Amino acid sequence: MKSVNIKDIARIAGVGVSTVSRVMNNHPDVKADTRKKVLDVIEELNYIPNNSARNLKKSRAKNIGIFVRGQYNPFFSKIVETIEEKIAEKGYSTLLHYHHNEKNAVQSAAHFIVEKKLKGLIILGGSIDKSNERYLEGLETPIVFASSIIDEDVDKSLFSSVIIENEKATTEAVEYLIELGHKKIAMISAERSEECVAQKRYAAYRKTLEAHKLEFKEEYLESGDYSFETGFQAMNRMLDKNVDITAVFVATDMMAIGAAKAIFRRGLRVPDDISVVGFDGLDYGTYFEPSLSTVRQPDVTMGEKGTELLFKLIEEGSDPEHVVLETELLKRESCRAIEA
């Protein structure tokens, strides 16, 4: 009789390989009916997951870790799903860990590797600077940083990475607004004390205004924490100041949609009164009305490439690689041209 594998389970249950992997690893983000369907198929076929054999001999463990940094961001969900699927195809198991405190995140990731005896680790989000090197230098486990901010002076022989150019993408988005005739452009960023991608986008926003000799005012800036609610609240605070703006660039799509909602609640219109541009390219923006102009990040490609780089380190012992992916500015209905 032909042995059953994880792909067979997925096919019979009518779900993706990554979903089967999450059920087998007892991840909480699987619907109850889906979990039951997968478990029923596993029981019916008398399938014994490879993890059972691995647990009998830890030295043979084939666990890959995914370490997600920062607040919940649905942009990471598609990346995680893609990584899980690619890892499962390789015959490895996934251990997923969320780290909500940016402080000591790389140190915590290093502890995660040692504690779980990981064969490799992909770290999503956050930043890495010179001070983090000491936590990576003694590790023999391959690491890939994805969608992270990596300082120029960090020793890049310690890891691989797959990132985007946040500054370039932000410049393109702000310059798009300028080309449409906007001169009074606000921004909703993350908390200014937080080291994260939003801060890179804020710096590029300021630099782009300066390059075009446009004035920046402190009242043009508000902050949120990547959620719909805080984008809504930030836009309300900005409107409370009676700022004379015609456009707002928002560091994430979730906050951008929240900001647009606040504009509507004030009896204003998007884009007639205020144009809105987001960042990430989430599906939410496509179905929002009006559809959201945004910078689309290649989430699936980032997951695929990050996993590819990790297995090159694990299976081939190759040298670390650093890949920069292109973004795309999606020009949709939430922006309009205005007269000079």
TIMI-318199 format. One line per 5 residues: number of its first residue (from 0); their letters; for each residue x, y, z of C-alpha. Coordinates in nm, 3 decimals, decimal comma, m for minus. Example, Ala and Ser with C-alpha at 12.3 -4.5 7.8 and 13.67 -1.06 7.14 Angstrom:
2
0 = AS = 1,230:m0,450:0,780  1,367:m0,106:0,714
END
This chain:
340
0 = MKSVN = 0,000:0,000:0,000  0,129:0,342:m0,093  0,229:0,548:0,209  0,021:0,856:0,278  0,187:1,197:0,301
5 = IKDIA = 0,082:1,549:0,395  m0,006:1,637:0,034  m0,252:1,344:0,024  m0,415:1,464:0,345  m0,451:1,815:0,201
10 = RIAGV = m0,600:1,687:m0,127  m0,857:1,461:0,039  m0,956:1,724:0,298  m0,981:1,990:0,029  m0,743:2,231:0,201
15 = GVSTV = m0,391:2,362:0,146  m0,074:2,186:0,260  m0,004:2,477:0,494  m0,344:2,428:0,662  m0,268:2,060:0,729
20 = SRVMN = 0,069:2,164:0,869  m0,096:2,415:1,104  m0,346:2,152:1,226  m0,068:1,901:1,289  0,132:2,163:1,478
25 = NHPDV = m0,177:2,266:1,677  m0,174:2,628:1,560  m0,468:2,830:1,694  m0,547:3,013:1,368  m0,746:2,726:1,208
30 = KADTR = m1,127:2,723:1,204  m1,283:2,448:1,417  m1,467:2,285:1,125  m1,154:2,288:0,910  m0,948:2,138:1,193
35 = KKVLD = m1,207:1,861:1,241  m1,214:1,785:0,868  m0,835:1,746:0,854  m0,820:1,538:1,173  m1,098:1,311:1,044
40 = VIEEL = m0,901:1,243:0,725  m0,586:1,175:0,927  m0,776:0,927:1,146  m0,950:0,759:0,853  m0,621:0,699:0,671
45 = NYIPN = m0,442:0,602:0,992  m0,178:0,861:0,905  0,109:0,888:1,151  0,273:1,233:1,121  0,647:1,235:1,084
50 = NSARN = 0,667:1,457:1,396  0,589:1,149:1,608  0,904:0,978:1,493  1,102:1,298:1,529  0,992:1,339:1,888
55 = LKKSR = 1,143:0,998:1,968  1,484:1,125:1,869  1,537:1,499:1,905  1,869:1,488:1,723  1,674:1,406:1,406
60 = AKNIG = 1,424:1,691:1,451  1,341:1,884:1,136  1,171:2,191:1,276  1,186:2,533:1,109  1,089:2,837:1,312
65 = IFVRG = 0,895:3,144:1,199  0,948:3,435:1,438  0,704:3,723:1,379  0,796:4,057:1,535  0,574:4,348:1,634
70 = QYNPF = 0,201:4,409:1,640  m0,040:4,193:1,440  m0,021:4,280:1,073  m0,234:4,090:0,816  0,040:4,158:0,560
75 = FSKIV = 0,248:3,894:0,741  m0,034:3,638:0,728  0,014:3,562:0,357  0,392:3,544:0,402  0,354:3,300:0,693
80 = ETIEE = 0,109:3,086:0,495  0,347:3,071:0,199  0,647:2,985:0,418  0,453:2,709:0,598  0,349:2,555:0,268
85 = KIAEK = 0,703:2,557:0,126  0,847:2,415:0,450  0,588:2,134:0,451  0,675:2,047:0,091  1,034:1,997:0,205
90 = GYSTL = 0,923:1,751:0,474  0,991:1,983:0,766  0,760:2,100:1,043  0,691:2,461:1,138  0,702:2,624:1,479
95 = LHYHH = 0,540:2,969:1,479  0,619:3,229:1,746  0,487:3,586:1,782  0,705:3,837:1,967  0,515:4,157:2,051
100 = NEKNA = 0,799:4,341:2,228  1,051:4,491:1,986  1,308:4,519:2,266  1,551:4,223:2,274  1,366:4,059:1,985
105 = VQSAA = 1,680:3,917:1,820  1,799:3,784:2,156  1,460:3,617:2,205  1,484:3,470:1,854  1,825:3,322:1,940
110 = HFIVE = 1,677:3,165:2,255  1,389:3,028:2,044  1,640:2,854:1,816  1,823:2,689:2,105  1,514:2,596:2,305
115 = KKLKG = 1,332:2,433:2,011  1,647:2,286:1,848  1,554:2,449:1,519  1,718:2,360:1,189  1,652:2,712:1,062
120 = LIILG = 1,465:3,032:1,139  1,286:3,298:0,936  1,236:3,629:1,119  0,958:3,857:0,990  0,953:4,231:1,054
125 = GSIDK = 1,139:4,452:1,298  1,492:4,581:1,258  1,846:4,459:1,308  2,144:4,677:1,396  2,505:4,636:1,510
130 = SNERY = 2,401:4,563:1,869  2,219:4,247:1,757  2,527:4,081:1,611  2,641:3,926:1,940  2,323:3,716:1,954
135 = LEGLE = 2,382:3,580:1,603  2,757:3,521:1,600  2,758:3,203:1,810  2,464:3,039:1,634  2,521:2,769:1,376
140 = TPIVF = 2,154:2,768:1,278  2,077:2,940:0,945  1,866:3,257:0,973  1,677:3,462:0,715  1,535:3,808:0,786
145 = ASSII = 1,229:3,896:0,577  1,048:4,231:0,553  1,294:4,373:0,807  1,500:4,689:0,837  1,871:4,605:0,825
150 = DEDVD = 2,128:4,870:0,912  2,410:4,917:0,663  2,688:4,844:0,915  2,553:4,504:1,027  2,770:4,201:0,943
155 = KSLFS = 2,562:4,048:0,664  2,765:3,727:0,663  2,563:3,619:0,969  2,229:3,577:0,787  2,039:3,598:0,459
160 = SVIIE = 1,761:3,846:0,392  1,477:3,936:0,158  1,349:4,291:0,186  1,203:4,584:m0,005  1,335:4,938:m0,040
165 = NEKAT = 1,098:5,122:0,192  1,250:5,461:0,118  1,223:5,419:m0,260  0,863:5,293:m0,238  0,759:5,577:m0,009
170 = TEAVE = 0,921:5,836:m0,232  0,728:5,701:m0,530  0,398:5,718:m0,339  0,450:6,074:m0,211  0,575:6,194:m0,549
175 = YLIEL = 0,259:6,049:m0,706  0,054:6,279:m0,483  0,278:6,572:m0,573  0,235:6,496:m0,945  m0,141:6,510:m0,890
180 = GHKKI = m0,098:6,867:m0,767  m0,101:6,809:m0,390  0,122:7,037:m0,183  m0,023:6,993:0,165  0,039:6,627:0,234
185 = AMISA = m0,001:6,480:0,583  0,119:6,143:0,714  m0,002:5,883:0,962  0,297:5,683:1,083  0,369:5,450:1,376
190 = ERSEE = 0,483:5,573:1,715  0,788:5,787:1,644  0,997:5,623:1,916  0,956:5,278:1,761  1,232:5,138:1,540
195 = CVAQK = 1,039:4,986:1,254  0,957:5,006:0,886  0,710:5,286:0,952  0,995:5,508:1,067  1,182:5,448:0,742
200 = RYAAY = 0,868:5,550:0,559  0,832:5,860:0,774  1,192:5,965:0,705  1,141:5,917:0,330  0,816:6,115:0,342
205 = RKTLE = 0,995:6,409:0,504  1,286:6,386:0,262  1,055:6,378:m0,041  0,869:6,689:0,074  1,199:6,870:0,123
210 = AHKLE = 1,325:6,762:m0,219  1,018:6,922:m0,376  1,040:7,231:m0,154  0,710:7,155:0,016  0,648:7,259:0,373
215 = FKEEY = 0,622:7,003:0,652  0,428:7,100:0,963  0,415:6,905:1,288  0,037:6,916:1,278  0,059:6,721:0,951
220 = LESGD = 0,180:6,415:1,146  m0,012:6,164:1,357  0,064:5,808:1,466  m0,111:5,475:1,512  m0,017:5,115:1,580
225 = YSFET = m0,102:4,947:1,249  m0,472:4,883:1,322  m0,796:5,010:1,163  m0,895:5,168:1,495  m0,575:5,366:1,550
230 = GFQAM = m0,577:5,487:1,190  m0,932:5,611:1,251  m0,828:5,780:1,576  m0,515:5,937:1,424  m0,712:6,089:1,137
235 = NRMLD = m0,970:6,223:1,379  m0,697:6,392:1,582  m0,558:6,547:1,267  m0,897:6,677:1,157  m0,958:6,813:1,508
240 = KNVDI = m0,664:7,047:1,446  m0,840:7,189:1,137  m0,532:7,120:0,925  m0,549:7,248:0,570  m0,447:6,930:0,387
245 = TAVFV = m0,551:6,778:0,055  m0,384:6,437:0,090  m0,253:6,192:0,349  0,009:5,920:0,311  m0,043:5,636:0,562
250 = ATDMM = 0,227:5,388:0,668  m0,002:5,082:0,637  m0,321:4,990:0,454  m0,506:4,902:0,775  m0,448:5,249:0,917
255 = AIGAA = m0,527:5,404:0,577  m0,870:5,240:0,570  m0,932:5,356:0,926  m0,825:5,707:0,827  m1,063:5,708:0,528
260 = KAIFR = m1,347:5,606:0,758  m1,272:5,902:0,984  m1,278:6,136:0,684  m1,622:6,006:0,582  m1,752:6,039:0,938
265 = RGLRV = m1,666:6,410:0,928  m1,885:6,458:0,624  m1,585:6,481:0,394  m1,512:6,269:0,089  m1,224:6,056:m0,039
270 = PDDIS = m1,074:6,162:m0,274  m1,276:6,478:m0,343  m1,169:6,647:m0,019  m0,870:6,439:0,089  m0,676:6,185:m0,118
275 = VVGFD = m0,544:5,878:0,066  m0,248:5,648:m0,010  m0,163:5,338:0,194  0,120:5,088:0,202  0,123:4,705:0,181
280 = GLDYG = m0,126:4,612:m0,091  m0,371:4,420:0,129  m0,683:4,271:m0,032  m0,893:4,492:0,197  m0,793:4,793:m0,013
285 = TYFEP = m0,929:4,641:m0,333  m1,278:4,602:m0,188  m1,285:4,927:0,007  m1,492:5,206:m0,149  m1,326:5,396:m0,304
290 = SLSTV = m1,054:5,141:m0,378  m0,733:5,229:m0,197  m0,425:5,358:m0,375  m0,132:5,181:m0,216  0,221:5,047:m0,243
295 = RQPDV = 0,190:4,673:m0,303  0,452:4,455:m0,139  0,521:4,113:m0,301  0,407:3,906:0,000  0,392:3,564:m0,169
300 = TMGEK = 0,724:3,619:m0,346  0,879:3,729:m0,018  0,764:3,409:0,151  0,883:3,191:m0,135  1,220:3,362:m0,166
305 = GTELL = 1,278:3,368:0,209  1,217:2,994:0,232  1,436:2,930:m0,074  1,724:3,124:0,083  1,684:2,936:0,411
310 = FKLIE = 1,701:2,592:0,250  2,004:2,694:0,046  2,175:2,765:0,377  2,048:2,443:0,538  2,087:2,193:0,257
315 = EGSDP = 2,366:2,340:0,047  2,567:2,529:0,306  2,574:2,822:0,065  2,693:3,170:0,153  2,431:3,417:0,281
320 = EHVVL = 2,239:3,609:0,014  2,055:3,939:0,035  1,765:3,994:m0,203  1,577:4,318:m0,264  1,230:4,281:m0,414
325 = ETELL = 1,044:4,543:m0,618  0,721:4,705:m0,500  0,438:4,837:m0,718  0,240:5,157:m0,676  m0,127:5,078:m0,735
330 = KRESC = m0,305:5,393:m0,852  m0,669:5,351:m0,760  m0,977:5,556:m0,678  m0,873:5,708:m0,344  m0,656:5,974:m0,510
335 = RAIEA = m0,743:6,255:m0,749  m0,566:6,536:m0,927  m0,625:6,889:m0,802  m0,575:7,225:m0,968  m0,262:7,418:m0,884
END
